[in-house]
Amino acid sequence: MTFSTLRALHAVIGGAIYDIERVYRERSQDSGLEYPSLDEPYYYTAQHTPEEELAEALKGDPAVAAASKRIVAACGQLATTVNKPWFGLMEDVQRGQFSSAIRFLETANIVEILREAGPAGLHVRDIHRQIFELRTNLKTAAPEDTAPLTPANLSLHASGHILRLLATGHYLREVAPDVFANNRASSYIDTGKSVAQLREAPEKKYNDTDGVAAFVAMTGDEALKFISCLTEWALPEKRATGTGTALARTDANFDYRAPPPELALAPSAADANGNGNVNGDAANGDANVNGDAAKEKEKEKERARYVAPFNLAFNTQLGYFPWLELRENAGRFVRFGHAMTGTRQWEIKHQILQGFSWEALPEGAVLVDVGGGIGAQSILVAQAHPHVHVVVEDREQVVSTAVSAWGPQYADLFASGRMSWRTRDFFEAWPPLTIPALGPVDAPAVFLLRLVMHDWKDEDCKRILSQLRAAAGPQTKLLIGDMLLPNACADAAAYEGADGSAVTFPFVTKDSPLLPNLGVANLHGYLIDIMMMGMFDAKERTVDELTALTLSAGWKIVEIRRTPGSMWAYTTAVPV
Ligand SMILES: C[S@@+](CC[C@H](N)C(=O)[O-])C[C@H]1O[C@@H](n2cnc3c(N)ncnc32)[C@H](O)[C@@H]1O
């Protein structure tokens, strides 16, 4: 590292600011439109002036978005270079505290409380009082098994310190000592619900929202807990004792892979899961241990116990989705559906509409959204393309609650029959459909798999893809929406696809001082990769990995439409 590299990074930042300013100037006809201030909240449900709307919308302009990413990448690289290693290390290794503080902000409804307080903000004593007024309501937006806060859990002092950490990390503003207000970053988590609505119906907090708050809550709850078990899961050191439970994992004699005693007689992991996720590793059993079949079976059972850090953290043999459907997880289950709406934010607005040539489909074409949840993405297609019929397939419990999760906003669409749900296990053969307005459908025009492949190991994905391949007609397309991760090193793979085509196009020019994958500006893709490891022992994939996987199930990738500068892509494949 030399001064010339520091200067080159500085120049990247300066050049990118110039690019952003140029777009703002040109698009506002030189009216002096300013870049949105971090200090000013922007609530997506509120009324805005045309200038405010344009200033916000331009952040999504491809040139602005790309320049912003260069700034983030360069600042990250520059900061890591010049920061005292101890400070940088502490910021990173203690990041969990910041994550917990953001979850607290969301779960305590502080963003909504501060929205109503306005730009002058609210003293922490008044914030604290309102948190309690909401939380001591009998109903709670938090998962059912969460006891309401009591003064013993949360002191005034604690609230103030958590909020100050957030203000220091640019998530709030401390406008006067102990007085906090929302800023642009915190306002992004707003649900738009009034405090009165949250008091009246806390369980509806995420209904009719953009899902961002639900995603924050889900990540801060389940994901933060299971990811803390990553190393214990990956590097179990203790040997079997046959006693203890995962929840007692601080016991020095505890073996993370030993079966919890109360589950010793439970059905096998495969039976409990019902979809093959948890027993994925068991199939790789070492067949020759002492030649003793009973012992081998027992060993296999043990290996299957904690397939992913999630299983370890929550002491369950169930896969994540069946676990979510347990009665005690009712709140988490509903929240997960809304969190999937939040995942739209990985894409540019309504990216699914640009991810495929929907307009080229014939009248009455059928899109099957496989593992589509509440249909958070395919509903955008149904709305924008009246010639397309959408059928969402998912597990029974998801299907039975999907329509009610949307509230009244799409009632006409559902009543028209152009968007419907049916229960299907995607590991089973695809049964032909009958759509009242169209009659029997032997093969759909498109199978969509969005955020599904990344939930599963390769062998499970192959099973899912093979079932779709068996059901496909010659014109059926497979559309996969997931992250596509490039390497972080400057080899050719970061610049081109497996077949040499420019499918992943460069994120940076070859002489740039930035990492070829844009480093921390694209960290989100690599974080989700590890989140999937934590949840399912699954992963996000590279272009090469996805190409090989789809081919193994009879699908050939023909097009990749990447969100500019992002890890997110829609990949189209056809039957081979
Ligand atoms: C990460 S979510 C993605 C939801 C949706 N595709 C989206 O992008 O919003 C994965 C979905 O797969 C569903 N799923 C899990 N196992 C399934 C199975 N065996 N058969 C059908 N759906 C399943 C889950 O219920 C969940 O809705």
The ligand as a Gaussian input file, in Angstrom:
#p B3LYP/6-31G(d) Opt

LIG

0 1
 C      -36.780000     -17.816000       1.188000
 S      -38.467000     -18.110000       0.935000
 C      -38.723000     -17.365000      -0.644000
 C      -40.143000     -17.003000      -0.893000
 C      -40.399000     -16.343000      -2.258000
 N      -39.897000     -17.145000      -3.349000
 C      -39.848000     -14.930000      -2.333000
 O      -38.873000     -14.704000      -3.056000
 O      -40.395000     -14.056000      -1.669000
 C      -38.486000     -19.857000       0.571000
 C      -39.887000     -20.438000       0.457000
 O      -39.773000     -21.857000       0.168000
 C      -40.848000     -22.508000       0.813000
 N      -40.574000     -23.952000       0.945000
 C      -39.681000     -24.543000       1.779000
 N      -39.712000     -25.870000       1.619000
 C      -40.623000     -26.124000       0.656000
 C      -41.084000     -27.324000       0.033000
 N      -40.579000     -28.516000       0.367000
 N      -42.030000     -27.233000      -0.932000
 C      -42.537000     -26.001000      -1.287000
 N      -42.133000     -24.840000      -0.733000
 C      -41.180000     -24.896000       0.231000
 C      -40.929000     -21.786000       2.129000
 O      -42.162000     -22.017000       2.792000
 C      -40.710000     -20.335000       1.725000
 O      -41.923000     -19.695000       1.436000

